[in-house]
Amino acid sequence: MVNDAPKAPKPAGLRIALGADEWVAAWVRRQIPGLGPFGPCTTMAIVDGREIIAGVVYNNYHDDCYGRPHAISISLAATHPRWCSRRTLRTIFAYPFSQLGVRRLQATVAKKNRRVRKLLEGVGFVLEGKGREAWPDCGDAMFYSMLRHDADRWLVPPSAATAMAGMIEEASNG
């Protein structure tokens, strides 16, 4: 017996969409209860087909006392673990460290969110301390950072970065 049923198209795979900062920042805020506005920011959306499965917000950019890029904060929310691939992580870390040239990436997470804390530590963030009653729900917050040299395993040489560019699209194109 021959199966004449049409085959489902193969999934297109994950894409990273840029250029929709206000929309992605609002999406991330909806995923993290109690989080306030980000203010000026740059974002990335990790998209599976037509659905956003993760959003990244970079904000609180600071220069050092000599006017050189120094630090930026990162916030990330996801609805599906599929976003977390080596290729996606390389892209997420390339923006602050390779494109902006910052020395330090900062993340704050609720102390009770052990899963995210484990992820941060697993990708190279270092716990710096605890803020008592610093999370929006008045719980404790944990402060993490990643310095440029901590991110070396995620950063790729420029030639490989060109190959990764096919994964990234401007939001206006897709």
TORPAKOL-424867 format. One record per residue (C-alpha): x negated, y negated, z. Coordinates in nm, 4 decimals. Example, Ala and Ser with C-alpha at 12.3 -4.5 7.8 and 13.67 -1.06 7.14 Angstrom:
# residues 2
         x         y         z
   -1.2300    0.4500    0.7800
   -1.3670    0.1060    0.7140
This chain:
# residues 174
         x         y         z
    0.0000    0.0000    0.0000
   -0.1346   -0.3410   -0.0976
   -0.0847   -0.6329    0.1343
    0.0247   -0.9237   -0.0848
    0.0811   -1.1592    0.2071
   -0.1109   -1.4831    0.1730
   -0.4157   -1.5016    0.3922
   -0.4303   -1.7725    0.6543
   -0.6911   -2.0334    0.5737
   -1.0110   -2.0122    0.7738
   -1.0330   -2.2696    1.0486
   -1.2242   -2.5780    0.9394
   -1.4324   -2.5751    1.2554
   -1.5021   -2.8524    1.4957
   -1.5609   -3.2086    1.3844
   -1.6731   -3.5132    1.5746
   -1.4704   -3.8217    1.4945
   -1.6007   -4.1726    1.5568
   -1.4394   -4.5134    1.5281
   -1.1245   -4.4702    1.7358
   -1.2636   -4.6022    2.0643
   -0.9435   -4.7381    2.2191
   -0.7430   -4.4282    2.1305
   -1.0065   -4.1783    2.2533
   -1.0695   -4.3761    2.5744
   -0.6944   -4.3710    2.6471
   -0.6843   -3.9949    2.5763
   -0.9741   -3.9328    2.8194
   -0.8034   -4.1470    3.0859
   -0.4865   -3.9379    3.0541
   -0.6889   -3.6215    3.1149
   -0.8613   -3.7513    3.4314
   -0.5995   -3.8541    3.6900
   -0.6557   -4.1877    3.8629
   -0.9304   -4.3053    3.6310
   -0.9180   -4.6791    3.5607
   -0.9891   -4.8612    3.2330
   -1.3309   -4.8101    3.0780
   -1.3730   -5.1634    2.9444
   -1.6016   -5.2013    2.6414
   -1.7004   -4.8536    2.5287
   -1.7994   -4.6244    2.2448
   -1.6340   -4.2858    2.2055
   -1.6478   -3.9528    2.0281
   -1.3558   -3.7172    1.9784
   -1.4215   -3.3475    1.9289
   -1.1482   -3.2336    1.6935
   -1.0333   -2.8818    1.6085
   -0.8189   -2.8997    1.2968
   -0.5888   -3.1929    1.3732
   -0.6056   -3.1620    1.7504
   -0.8441   -3.3435    1.9814
   -0.9863   -3.0906    2.2276
   -1.2427   -3.3149    2.3980
   -1.3252   -3.6817    2.4250
   -1.6449   -3.8556    2.5296
   -1.6637   -4.2159    2.6517
   -1.9889   -4.4101    2.6858
   -1.9619   -4.7310    2.8866
   -2.1371   -4.9466    3.1496
   -2.4410   -5.0011    2.9284
   -2.7325   -5.1756    3.1012
   -3.0653   -5.3148    2.9845
   -3.3648   -5.3140    3.2158
   -3.5214   -5.6349    3.3460
   -3.7229   -5.6671    3.0211
   -3.4196   -5.6400    2.7943
   -3.4876   -5.2808    2.6893
   -3.2117   -5.0153    2.6817
   -3.1949   -4.8568    3.0250
   -2.8740   -4.6759    3.1253
   -2.5226   -4.5883    3.0169
   -2.2391   -4.3955    3.1810
   -2.0651   -4.0985    3.0229
   -1.7168   -3.9612    3.0865
   -1.5894   -3.6460    2.9210
   -1.2538   -3.4697    2.9273
   -1.1513   -3.1525    2.7479
   -0.8423   -2.9398    2.7029
   -1.0215   -2.6348    2.5612
   -1.3674   -2.4869    2.6274
   -1.4349   -2.4458    2.2534
   -1.5780   -2.8009    2.2422
   -1.8859   -2.6918    2.4380
   -2.1324   -2.5678    2.1764
   -2.5031   -2.6412    2.1463
   -2.4348   -2.8414    1.8310
   -2.1733   -3.0586    2.0029
   -2.3945   -3.1125    2.3092
   -2.6832   -3.2176    2.0852
   -2.4581   -3.4756    1.9215
   -2.3260   -3.6007    2.2557
   -2.6788   -3.6539    2.3924
   -2.8213   -3.7942    2.0680
   -2.6082   -4.1100    2.0885
   -2.7405   -4.2469    2.4186
   -3.0960   -4.1166    2.3993
   -3.1839   -4.1229    2.0278
   -2.9575   -4.3933    1.8873
   -2.9382   -4.6378    2.1808
   -3.2743   -4.5440    2.3278
   -3.1604   -4.5462    2.6911
   -3.3752   -4.3864    2.9591
   -3.0845   -4.2743    3.1779
   -2.7371   -4.1223    3.1321
   -2.5050   -4.1338    3.4347
   -2.1969   -3.9289    3.5241
   -1.9631   -3.9409    3.8229
   -1.7327   -3.6530    3.9118
   -1.4928   -3.5674    4.1932
   -1.6706   -3.3596    4.4582
   -1.3884   -3.1045    4.4474
   -1.4351   -3.0481    4.0695
   -1.6871   -2.7668    4.0998
   -1.6418   -2.6499    3.7396
   -1.7519   -2.9854    3.5936
   -2.0332   -3.0172    3.8463
   -2.1624   -2.6748    3.7401
   -2.1427   -2.7791    3.3731
   -2.3339   -3.1032    3.4397
   -2.6083   -2.9183    3.6255
   -2.6189   -2.6477    3.3576
   -2.6870   -2.8956    3.0776
   -2.9569   -3.0790    3.2734
   -2.7958   -3.3464    3.4900
   -2.9455   -3.3885    3.8376
   -2.7351   -3.4558    4.1459
   -2.8350   -3.7897    4.2963
   -2.5902   -3.8222    4.5800
   -2.2398   -3.8459    4.7160
   -2.0129   -4.1475    4.7390
   -1.7798   -4.1117    5.0336
   -1.4179   -4.1800    4.9333
   -1.5445   -4.3145    4.6009
   -1.3212   -4.1102    4.3660
   -0.9895   -4.2751    4.2615
   -0.7860   -4.0365    4.4831
   -1.0027   -4.1463    4.7812
   -1.1926   -3.8197    4.7725
   -1.5696   -3.8052    4.7572
   -1.7527   -3.8578    4.4276
   -2.0762   -3.6948    4.3187
   -2.3275   -3.8986    4.1201
   -2.5380   -3.7316    3.8521
   -2.7991   -3.8533    3.6081
   -2.9970   -3.7227    3.3155
   -3.3224   -3.8948    3.2234
   -3.4584   -3.8969    2.8707
   -3.7092   -3.6197    2.9404
   -3.4310   -3.4054    3.0965
   -3.2526   -3.4164    2.7591
   -3.5455   -3.2981    2.5446
   -3.3935   -2.9535    2.4916
   -3.0811   -3.1144    2.3405
   -3.2499   -3.3708    2.1179
   -3.3491   -3.2664    1.7705
   -3.6084   -3.4040    1.5314
   -3.4789   -3.6548    1.2734
   -3.4798   -3.3973    0.9913
   -3.2449   -3.1689    1.1840
   -3.0279   -3.4652    1.2819
   -2.9558   -3.5246    0.9135
   -2.8241   -3.1694    0.8832
   -2.5929   -3.2281    1.1810
   -2.4454   -3.5390    1.0217
   -2.1982   -3.3246    0.8271
   -2.0162   -3.2519    1.1518
   -1.9522   -3.6191    1.2199
   -1.6869   -3.8237    1.0469
   -1.5477   -4.1690    1.0873
   -1.1950   -4.1622    1.2259
   -1.0749   -4.3676    0.9314
   -1.1796   -4.0869    0.6970
   -0.9984   -3.8085    0.8746
